[in-house]
Amino acid sequence: MSETCLAVEEYPTEIHDYLSAFEKSLGSVDEMLKTMMSVSRSELLQKLDPLEQAKLDLVSAYTLNSMFWVYLATQGVNPKEHPVKQELERIRTYMNRVKEITDKKKAAKLDKGAASRFVRNALYEAKPPNEPAKKTPLQTKKKKTC
């Protein structure tokens, strides 16, 4: 037999596209891991603020646990009954907490001075032209300082 015949494995043709996509995904994961491993962790963490460090740690932990989930599935072990499921859920809750924090940072901050001006001007009612204007305390003080 030739080498090309040995390299071709027998599997249903219906899953060929899925296997090709899976192989492509594995290649991209491999490239990402090589990129991450090329820089030392301490150098990488020094460049990031604490929130970004937390995101990196969570994504790393989630990725490793997800890969272990896939490994268990390929070995015939039901990952839903394995402690890795609880670990993935725990990491997901922390990811949601970090997302809430970043959303709070991005949320618009209230400018109290501008808000009070908006309310004051929205409530302003023009006086009829025949009604005399009331003197404000500031105008009264100016007349007394003669």
SELUMTI-500586 format. One line per field, with one value per atom (N, C-alpha, C): residue in three letters; chain; x, y, z. Coordinates in steps of 0.001 Angstrom, whole numbers, plus 500000, padded with zeros to 6 digits. Atoms other than C-alpha are relative to their C-alpha. Layout:
# SELUMTI-500586
code [ALA:...]
unit [A:...]
x [X:...]
y [Y:...]
z [Z:...]
//
This chain:
# SELUMTI-500586
code [MET:MET:MET:SER:SER:SER:GLU:GLU:GLU:THR:THR:THR:CYS:CYS:CYS:LEU:LEU:LEU:ALA:ALA:ALA:VAL:VAL:VAL:GLU:GLU:GLU:GLU:GLU:GLU:TYR:TYR:TYR:PRO:PRO:PRO:THR:THR:THR:GLU:GLU:GLU:ILE:ILE:ILE:HIS:HIS:HIS:ASP:ASP:ASP:TYR:TYR:TYR:LEU:LEU:LEU:SER:SER:SER:ALA:ALA:ALA:PHE:PHE:PHE:GLU:GLU:GLU:LYS:LYS:LYS:SER:SER:SER:LEU:LEU:LEU:GLY:GLY:GLY:SER:SER:SER:VAL:VAL:VAL:ASP:ASP:ASP:GLU:GLU:GLU:MET:MET:MET:LEU:LEU:LEU:LYS:LYS:LYS:THR:THR:THR:MET:MET:MET:MET:MET:MET:SER:SER:SER:VAL:VAL:VAL:SER:SER:SER:ARG:ARG:ARG:SER:SER:SER:GLU:GLU:GLU:LEU:LEU:LEU:LEU:LEU:LEU:GLN:GLN:GLN:LYS:LYS:LYS:LEU:LEU:LEU:ASP:ASP:ASP:PRO:PRO:PRO:LEU:LEU:LEU:GLU:GLU:GLU:GLN:GLN:GLN:ALA:ALA:ALA:LYS:LYS:LYS:LEU:LEU:LEU:ASP:ASP:ASP:LEU:LEU:LEU:VAL:VAL:VAL:SER:SER:SER:ALA:ALA:ALA:TYR:TYR:TYR:THR:THR:THR:LEU:LEU:LEU:ASN:ASN:ASN:SER:SER:SER:MET:MET:MET:PHE:PHE:PHE:TRP:TRP:TRP:VAL:VAL:VAL:TYR:TYR:TYR:LEU:LEU:LEU:ALA:ALA:ALA:THR:THR:THR:GLN:GLN:GLN:GLY:GLY:GLY:VAL:VAL:VAL:ASN:ASN:ASN:PRO:PRO:PRO:LYS:LYS:LYS:GLU:GLU:GLU:HIS:HIS:HIS:PRO:PRO:PRO:VAL:VAL:VAL:LYS:LYS:LYS:GLN:GLN:GLN:GLU:GLU:GLU:LEU:LEU:LEU:GLU:GLU:GLU:ARG:ARG:ARG:ILE:ILE:ILE:ARG:ARG:ARG:THR:THR:THR:TYR:TYR:TYR:MET:MET:MET:ASN:ASN:ASN:ARG:ARG:ARG:VAL:VAL:VAL:LYS:LYS:LYS:GLU:GLU:GLU:ILE:ILE:ILE:THR:THR:THR:ASP:ASP:ASP:LYS:LYS:LYS:LYS:LYS:LYS:LYS:LYS:LYS:ALA:ALA:ALA:ALA:ALA:ALA:LYS:LYS:LYS:LEU:LEU:LEU:ASP:ASP:ASP:LYS:LYS:LYS:GLY:GLY:GLY:ALA:ALA:ALA:ALA:ALA:ALA:SER:SER:SER:ARG:ARG:ARG:PHE:PHE:PHE:VAL:VAL:VAL:ARG:ARG:ARG:ASN:ASN:ASN:ALA:ALA:ALA:LEU:LEU:LEU:TYR:TYR:TYR:GLU:GLU:GLU:ALA:ALA:ALA:LYS:LYS:LYS:PRO:PRO:PRO:PRO:PRO:PRO:ASN:ASN:ASN:GLU:GLU:GLU:PRO:PRO:PRO:ALA:ALA:ALA:LYS:LYS:LYS:LYS:LYS:LYS:THR:THR:THR:PRO:PRO:PRO:LEU:LEU:LEU:GLN:GLN:GLN:THR:THR:THR:LYS:LYS:LYS:LYS:LYS:LYS:LYS:LYS:LYS:LYS:LYS:LYS:THR:THR:THR:CYS:CYS:CYS]
unit [A:A:A:A:A:A:A:A:A:A:A:A:A:A:A:A:A:A:A:A:A:A:A:A:A:A:A:A:A:A:A:A:A:A:A:A:A:A:A:A:A:A:A:A:A:A:A:A:A:A:A:A:A:A:A:A:A:A:A:A:A:A:A:A:A:A:A:A:A:A:A:A:A:A:A:A:A:A:A:A:A:A:A:A:A:A:A:A:A:A:A:A:A:A:A:A:A:A:A:A:A:A:A:A:A:A:A:A:A:A:A:A:A:A:A:A:A:A:A:A:A:A:A:A:A:A:A:A:A:A:A:A:A:A:A:A:A:A:A:A:A:A:A:A:A:A:A:A:A:A:A:A:A:A:A:A:A:A:A:A:A:A:A:A:A:A:A:A:A:A:A:A:A:A:A:A:A:A:A:A:A:A:A:A:A:A:A:A:A:A:A:A:A:A:A:A:A:A:A:A:A:A:A:A:A:A:A:A:A:A:A:A:A:A:A:A:A:A:A:A:A:A:A:A:A:A:A:A:A:A:A:A:A:A:A:A:A:A:A:A:A:A:A:A:A:A:A:A:A:A:A:A:A:A:A:A:A:A:A:A:A:A:A:A:A:A:A:A:A:A:A:A:A:A:A:A:A:A:A:A:A:A:A:A:A:A:A:A:A:A:A:A:A:A:A:A:A:A:A:A:A:A:A:A:A:A:A:A:A:A:A:A:A:A:A:A:A:A:A:A:A:A:A:A:A:A:A:A:A:A:A:A:A:A:A:A:A:A:A:A:A:A:A:A:A:A:A:A:A:A:A:A:A:A:A:A:A:A:A:A:A:A:A:A:A:A:A:A:A:A:A:A:A:A:A:A:A:A:A:A:A:A:A:A:A:A:A:A:A:A:A:A:A:A:A:A:A:A:A:A:A:A:A:A:A:A:A:A:A:A:A:A:A:A:A:A:A:A:A:A:A:A:A:A:A:A:A:A:A:A:A:A:A:A:A:A:A:A]
x [500831:500000:500866:499248:501117:499758:500130:501565:498693:501257:498525:498836:501079:496317:500041:499888:497659:499537:500357:497056:498490:501445:493408:499347:500707:491302:498564:501377:487894:499062:501039:485078:498859:501150:481618:500250:499765:481751:499153:500859:478962:500716:499331:481315:501315:498749:484175:500113:499963:483253:500216:499832:482993:501437:498620:486377:500976:499134:487956:499932:500158:486531:500676:499362:487729:501519:498555:491228:500473:499659:491275:499966:500107:490136:501168:498841:492847:501261:498840:495399:500032:500039:494236:500249:499719:494270:501491:498561:497801:500796:499307:498904:499854:500230:497321:500842:499206:499006:501486:498592:502376:500273:499835:501875:500025:500046:500928:501224:498853:503789:501319:498763:506366:500385:499747:506031:499868:500094:506742:498770:501233:503712:500211:499752:505299:500090:499934:506088:498614:501345:502567:499140:500809:500987:500423:499532:503159:499386:500553:501680:498502:501451:498076:499582:500557:495949:499332:500545:494398:498756:501201:491072:500346:499563:492794:500749:499332:494949:498971:501061:491794:499348:500593:490310:500911:499047:493470:500023:499991:493531:498730:501265:489860:499907:500048:490139:500953:499043:493210:499426:500573:491502:498820:501160:488331:500434:499493:490287:500568:499410:492248:498931:501069:489139:499135:500764:487295:500745:499208:490149:499977:500090:490044:498632:501351:486281:499996:499939:486963:500815:499182:489694:499171:500834:487279:498983:500983:484687:500642:499333:487233:500415:499618:488150:498787:501207:484552:499436:500491:484041:498963:501028:480868:500458:499493:482210:498939:501063:478806:499955:499970:479345:501366:498645:482945:500089:499860:484047:500408:499620:485297:498788:501209:481689:499800:500143:481500:501081:498906:484861:499687:500368:483661:498893:501075:480515:500542:499389:482596:500745:499250:484861:499030:500994:481807:499381:500564:480380:500988:498995:483659:500116:499968:483662:498828:501164:480173:500232:499700:481370:500936:499065:484256:499265:500780:481822:499155:500789:479583:500867:499091:482568:500363:499645:483596:498798:501203:479995:499766:500163:479857:500997:499007:483061:499592:500401:481623:498718:501290:478291:500212:499918:477621:499946:499979:478425:499086:500929:475898:500743:499467:477010:498893:501075:474966:499699:500221:475466:499195:500729:474310:498578:501343:471367:499119:500813:470203:499657:500310:470460:498892:501049:468363:498645:501266:465706:499504:500394:465704:499447:500471:465349:498734:501213:462705:498796:501090:460636:499758:500116:461097:498699:501238:457818:500159:499915:457806:498853:501026:455915:499302:500703:453239:500650:499307:454548:499420:500588:452140:500307:499694:453314:501409:498655:456251:500906:499036:459381:500364:499600:460285:501495:498577:463605:500599:499297:466051:500816:499177:468083:501298:498751:471165:499786:500287:469538:499769:500257:468430:501308:498705:471971:500768:499261:473359:499519:500530:471057:500416:499647:472009:501447:498572:475752:500334:499732:475489:500877]
y [498808:500000:501242:498747:503505:500791:499189:506136:500778:499237:508109:499136:500883:505078:499789:500175:504683:501251:498750:508345:500215:499824:508168:499017:500841:506908:499868:500217:505480:500602:499401:507577:500415:499626:508562:501338:498783:511192:501166:498932:513158:500886:499212:514286:500618:499454:515331:501501:498548:519036:500333:499773:518849:499732:500333:517167:501043:498954:519753:501268:498818:522584:499797:500307:520863:500089:499944:520480:501445:498578:524155:500704:499400:525138:499596:500458:523010:500741:499246:524745:501413:498636:528180:500019:500094:527096:499800:500251:525795:501280:498736:529118:500981:499096:531082:499587:500479:528887:500292:499686:529309:501479:498564:533071:500350:499711:533133:499465:500601:530850:500666:499358:532926:501159:498895:535770:499466:500476:535142:500612:499571:535438:501290:498792:538069:501239:498875:540303:500380:499761:539928:500676:499437:540715:501420:498649:543818:501024:499082:545337:500222:499945:544796:500611:499511:546560:498827:501135:544406:499355:500564:543985:499151:500766:542840:498729:501186:540458:498956:500926:538939:499355:500544:538542:498944:500952:536812:498705:501197:534445:499177:500708:533576:499310:500604:532974:498808:501113:530796:498794:501097:528738:499363:500529:528387:499181:500718:527330:498643:501271:524680:499013:500892:523278:499530:500399:523268:498930:501005:521360:498662:501222:518871:499351:500494:518548:499202:500679:517633:498709:501191:515199:498891:501000:513438:499396:500491:513209:499045:500894:511650:498685:501224:509097:499179:500747:507993:500303:499614:509671:501101:498966:511717:501217:498838:515205:500695:499386:516265:499443:500625:513891:500150:499812:514982:501366:498706:517790:501166:498922:519730:500869:499230:520798:501093:499009:522538:501076:499036:524170:500989:499117:525540:500973:499130:526911:501059:499048:528534:501091:499019:530202:500916:499202:531341:501064:499002:533073:501143:498945:534939:500836:499243:535911:500978:499109:537354:501161:498934:539320:501030:499080:540787:500808:499298:541655:501094:498991:543488:501189:498932:545475:500864:499225:546480:500780:499280:547408:501223:498858:549639:501102:499001:551359:500738:499398:551974:500811:499327:553242:501510:498547:556950:500478:499437:558940:501228:498898:561485:501264:498683:565090:500739:499460:566476:501453:498590:570109:500127:499950:569507:499495:500551:567412:501033:498997:570144:501157:498938:572752:499559:500521:570518:500047:500026:570098:501418:498618:573785:500657:499389:574862:499337:500691:572232:500462:499565:573519:501504:498547:577172:500359:499511:578958:501484:498582:582267:500745:499184:585030:500837:499132:587007:501388:498712:590364:501089:498939:592460:499831:500259:590913:500502:499499:592707:498850:501034:590610:500156:499974:589670:500216:499784:590805:498777:501117:588070:500512:499554:588188:500632:499442:588961:501447:498634:592078:500895:499230:593234:500369:499741:592983:501064:499023:595051:501399:498664:597983:500479:499607:597974:500467:499681:598395:501339:498690:602009:500856]
z [500000:500000:500000:500041:499342:501279:498787:502042:500016:500032:500860:500439:499566:501422:501507:498559:504952:500746:499339:505752:500020:500063:504741:500966:499051:507601:499530:500407:507124:501037:499174:508536:499085:500837:507335:499300:500771:504613:500499:499498:506334:501022:498965:509085:499520:500534:506814:500255:499787:507032:501476:498564:510812:500434:499648:511093:499463:500562:508800:500843:499158:510892:501347:498719:514061:499883:500211:512651:499863:500159:511675:501360:498666:515183:500884:499228:516758:499587:500486:514570:500548:499469:515693:501508:498560:519355:500225:499894:518876:499774:500280:517370:501162:498873:520218:501211:498864:522811:499790:500290:521105:500224:499809:521109:501486:498569:524784:500723:499330:525755:499617:500432:523873:500923:499080:526418:501417:498620:530078:500680:499328:532334:500789:499204:534577:499103:500932:531572:499511:500500:530287:501067:498925:533666:500358:499700:534142:499058:500998:530993:500183:499867:532133:501332:498741:534729:500726:499229:537496:499382:500603:535701:498780:501166:532518:500432:499463:534586:500412:499579:536063:498779:501224:532585:499386:500565:531344:500806:499153:534315:499813:500162:533905:498639:501333:530169:499925:499997:530712:500740:499221:533405:499271:500713:531354:498790:501174:528269:500393:499565:530144:500447:499551:531785:498839:501189:528458:499214:500706:526859:500750:499215:529726:499812:500273:529143:498695:501299:525516:500124:499794:526596:500651:499333:528954:499031:500962:526189:498998:500956:523824:500641:499297:526485:500430:499673:526895:501368:498674:530283:499803:500088:530714:500805:499260:531587:500844:499211:532946:501416:498679:535876:500666:499489:536439:500700:499305:538828:499089:500911:535815:499647:500298:535218:501047:498934:538593:499888:500164:537934:498879:501110:534597:500426:499517:536276:500949:499065:539016:499248:500795:536465:499254:500726:534492:500907:499080:537587:500224:499846:538094:498732:501254:534410:499945:499962:534873:500962:499045:537914:499382:500658:535927:498928:501029:533123:500637:499302:535611:500389:499606:536851:498798:501196:533326:499485:500428:532498:500882:499097:535587:499662:500377:534483:498732:501272:531023:500119:499841:532367:500103:499960:532008:501452:498662:535113:500013:499872:536363:500385:499680:536274:500748:499178:539163:499662:500349:538190:498722:501276:534616:500181:499770:535821:500695:499304:538199:499071:500971:535400:499054:500875:533127:500697:499256:535802:500243:499724:536738:498739:501246:533112:499475:500435:532417:500810:499139:535337:499917:500119:534415:499303:500593:533723:499742:500343:531915:500663:499351:533742:498935:500955:531931:499959:500122:530620:500905:499176:532764:501490:498596:536064:500291:499696:537725:500467:499634:538166:501463:498596:541735:500077:499799:543037:500664:499398:543808:501165:498869:547030:499538:500507:544936:499568:500426:543442:501218:498791:546890:500675:499376:548252:499258:500794:545397:500312:499712:546204:501380:498632:549895:500105:499891:549179:499337:500611:547893:500808]
//
